[in-house]
Amino acid sequence: MAKATDDINTRLKDFLAGQFNVGKDSIREDLSFGDLPQWDSLGHMSLMAAIEDQFGVEVNADAIADLVNFKAIHDFLKKSIHD
């Protein structure tokens, strides 16, 4: 199971770096909403839509409010992709 978590971790870091147009070194596991200028409220909605497209998952309204940091997004993807 650690392999799947590592894969999601790497994919998510690459994805977020591309989404926010920053270097991968800017994507830390403690990254949260507001830490990057691009991750404002409009950027958050764009991010949620991009997560749906990139990872093939559905992000409902409750999840949108909860997915405000790297760990929450990682855990959501881990659960959604492997269910």
C-alpha positions as CSV (number, residue, x, y, z in Angstrom):
1,M,0.0,0.0,0.0
2,A,2.9,2.3,0.6
3,K,3.7,2.2,-3.1
4,A,0.3,3.5,-4.0
5,T,0.6,6.3,-1.5
6,D,4.0,7.2,-2.9
7,D,2.6,7.2,-6.4
8,I,-0.3,9.5,-5.4
9,N,2.2,11.8,-3.5
10,T,4.4,12.1,-6.5
11,R,1.5,12.6,-9.0
12,L,-0.1,15.2,-6.7
13,K,3.1,17.2,-6.3
14,D,3.7,17.2,-10.0
15,F,0.1,18.1,-10.7
16,L,0.0,21.0,-8.1
17,A,3.3,22.4,-9.4
18,G,1.8,22.5,-12.9
19,Q,-1.5,23.8,-11.8
20,F,0.0,26.6,-9.8
21,N,2.9,27.1,-12.3
22,V,5.6,26.8,-9.6
23,G,8.6,24.6,-9.2
24,K,8.1,21.2,-7.5
25,D,10.2,22.4,-4.6
26,S,7.3,24.9,-3.8
27,I,4.9,22.0,-3.2
28,R,5.5,20.8,0.3
29,E,3.4,18.3,2.2
30,D,2.3,21.1,4.6
31,L,1.1,23.4,1.7
32,S,-2.3,24.9,2.4
33,F,-4.8,27.2,0.8
34,G,-3.4,30.7,0.7
35,D,0.3,29.7,1.0
36,L,0.7,30.4,-2.7
37,P,-0.7,33.6,-4.3
38,Q,-2.3,31.4,-7.0
39,W,-4.2,29.4,-4.4
40,D,-6.9,31.9,-3.6
41,S,-10.6,31.3,-3.8
42,L,-10.7,31.4,-7.6
43,G,-7.6,29.3,-7.8
44,H,-9.2,26.8,-5.4
45,M,-12.2,26.3,-7.7
46,S,-10.0,25.9,-10.7
47,L,-7.9,23.4,-8.7
48,M,-11.0,21.4,-7.8
49,A,-12.2,21.2,-11.4
50,A,-8.6,20.2,-12.5
51,I,-8.4,17.5,-9.9
52,E,-11.7,16.0,-11.2
53,D,-10.3,16.0,-14.8
54,Q,-6.7,14.8,-13.9
55,F,-7.6,12.1,-11.4
56,G,-11.0,11.0,-12.7
57,V,-12.8,11.7,-9.3
58,E,-15.8,13.6,-8.3
59,V,-15.3,16.5,-5.9
60,N,-18.6,17.4,-4.3
61,A,-19.5,20.6,-2.5
62,D,-18.5,19.2,0.9
63,A,-15.2,18.0,-0.4
64,I,-14.4,21.4,-1.9
65,A,-14.6,23.0,1.5
66,D,-12.4,20.3,3.1
67,L,-9.7,20.0,0.4
68,V,-7.7,23.0,1.5
69,N,-4.3,21.5,2.0
70,F,-1.9,19.0,0.5
71,K,-2.7,16.3,3.1
72,A,-6.4,16.6,2.7
73,I,-6.2,16.4,-1.1
74,H,-3.7,13.5,-0.9
75,D,-6.0,11.5,1.5
76,F,-9.1,12.3,-0.6
77,L,-7.3,11.0,-3.7
78,K,-5.9,7.9,-1.9
79,K,-9.4,7.0,-0.8
80,S,-11.2,7.9,-4.1
81,I,-8.8,6.3,-6.5
82,H,-8.5,3.0,-4.5
83,D,-12.2,2.5,-3.5
